[in-house]
Amino acid sequence: MIVRDIRDLLAVHPLFAGIEDEYLDLVAGCGRNVRIRAGEWLFREGEPADTFFVVREGRATIEIHLARGGSFLLDTIGAGEVLDWSWLFPPFRWQFDSRASDDVRAVAIDGACLRTKCAEDHDLGYALMQRFAQLLVERLQSTRLRLLDVYGDGRSD
């Protein structure tokens, strides 16, 4: 299959598997192709969350800033994955930092555009909420496992 446009890129992504064609068109209408060079920030904690990324190539980290300085790596997102849900929930601020580990090519979806379309079509909103709820569950499980690696299971022997 030759991928020609954003709709084609999204149509083959697992997040949008089985979604109605008309909804895929609406989502694609909010998207644009982006390239983020290795080392550049995709977003920073506390800044307005106005985008999510469907990663096509490369890897990006999800990090939290530590009070004592530095950062803690929560996860790494690669090709075929989706980067972030903060655009979906008030106050629409990034909850983490994300930086490109490699050059990243992604479809950036304008969150404000998509929220407006979801408000106008609640079925679209529900379809996306189901998909992003699953994404949240997967990301929380991944974070839980990473924390267990760092801190153990909390039991004292």
C-alpha positions in Angstrom: 0.0 0.0 0.0 1.4 3.4 -1.0 0.7 6.0 1.7 -0.2 9.3 0.2 -1.8 11.5 2.8 -2.5 11.8 6.5 -5.7 9.9 6.3 -3.8 7.0 4.8 -1.2 7.1 7.5 -3.9 7.1 10.2 -5.9 4.4 8.6 -3.1 1.8 9.1 -2.5 2.8 12.7 -3.8 0.5 15.5 -5.3 3.4 17.4 -7.8 4.0 14.6 -8.5 0.3 13.7 -12.2 -0.2 13.0 -13.1 3.5 13.4 -15.8 4.8 11.0 -14.4 6.3 7.7 -16.2 9.6 8.4 -14.4 9.8 11.8 -11.1 9.0 10.3 -11.7 11.9 7.8 -12.4 14.2 10.7 -9.3 13.3 12.6 -7.1 13.5 9.5 -8.5 17.0 8.9 -6.8 18.1 12.2 -3.4 16.5 11.3 -0.2 17.5 9.8 3.1 15.7 9.2 6.0 16.8 11.5 9.7 16.0 11.9 11.4 16.5 15.3 15.2 16.2 15.3 17.0 14.1 17.9 17.4 16.0 21.2 14.5 18.5 20.5 11.6 18.7 22.9 8.2 17.7 21.6 6.6 19.2 24.7 7.4 20.4 28.3 5.5 19.8 31.5 3.1 22.6 32.3 2.9 24.0 28.8 -0.4 24.1 26.9 -1.2 20.6 25.6 -2.6 21.3 22.1 -1.3 18.3 20.1 -0.9 14.5 20.2 1.5 12.6 18.0 1.1 9.4 16.1 4.8 8.3 15.8 5.7 7.0 12.4 9.5 6.7 12.7 12.0 7.2 15.5 11.7 7.3 19.3 10.7 9.8 22.0 11.1 9.7 25.7 8.4 10.5 28.3 10.2 12.0 31.4 9.3 13.7 34.6 11.4 16.5 36.1 12.9 15.6 39.5 12.9 18.3 42.3 16.6 17.5 43.0 17.4 18.1 39.4 17.6 16.0 36.3 14.8 13.8 35.0 13.3 10.3 35.4 12.6 8.3 32.3 9.1 6.9 32.5 8.8 5.4 29.0 10.1 5.4 25.5 7.6 5.7 22.6 8.4 4.4 19.2 7.1 3.9 15.7 3.4 2.8 15.7 2.7 4.4 19.1 0.8 7.4 20.2 2.2 10.2 22.3 0.0 11.8 24.8 -3.4 12.4 26.0 -3.1 15.7 27.9 -4.8 17.5 25.0 -8.0 15.6 25.9 -8.4 16.5 29.5 -8.7 20.0 31.2 -6.7 22.0 32.0 -5.0 20.9 28.7 -1.5 21.1 30.1 1.3 18.6 29.5 1.8 16.4 32.5 5.3 15.2 31.4 8.2 16.2 29.2 8.9 14.5 25.9 12.1 14.6 23.9 13.1 13.0 20.6 15.7 10.3 21.2 16.1 9.9 17.4 14.8 11.9 14.6 11.0 11.5 14.8 8.5 11.6 12.0 4.9 11.8 13.2 1.5 12.9 12.4 0.7 15.8 14.8 -3.0 16.0 15.5 -4.3 19.4 16.7 -6.0 18.7 20.0 -8.2 21.9 20.0 -9.4 21.1 16.5 -10.3 17.5 17.5 -11.9 18.6 20.8 -14.2 20.9 18.8 -15.1 18.1 16.4 -15.8 15.7 19.3 -18.1 18.4 20.9 -20.0 18.6 17.7 -20.2 14.8 17.2 -20.4 12.9 20.5 -20.1 9.5 18.7 -16.7 10.6 17.5 -15.8 11.7 21.0 -16.9 8.4 22.4 -15.0 6.4 19.8 -11.8 8.4 20.6 -12.3 8.3 24.3 -12.5 4.5 24.2 -9.2 4.4 22.3 -7.4 6.8 24.5 -8.7 5.1 27.7 -7.0 1.9 26.5 -3.9 3.9 25.7 -3.9 5.3 29.3 -4.3 1.9 30.8 -1.3 0.6 28.8 0.8 3.6 29.7 0.0 3.3 33.4 0.8 -0.4 33.4 4.1 0.3 31.7 4.9 3.0 34.3 4.0 0.7 37.1 6.4 -2.0 35.8 9.2 0.6 35.4 8.7 1.8 39.0 8.8 -1.8 40.2 12.1 -2.2 38.4 13.4 0.9 40.2 11.9 0.5 43.6 11.2 -3.2 43.9 7.9 -4.6 45.1 8.0 -2.7 48.4 8.1 -5.8 50.5 10.7 -6.1 53.2 12.3 -9.5 53.7 
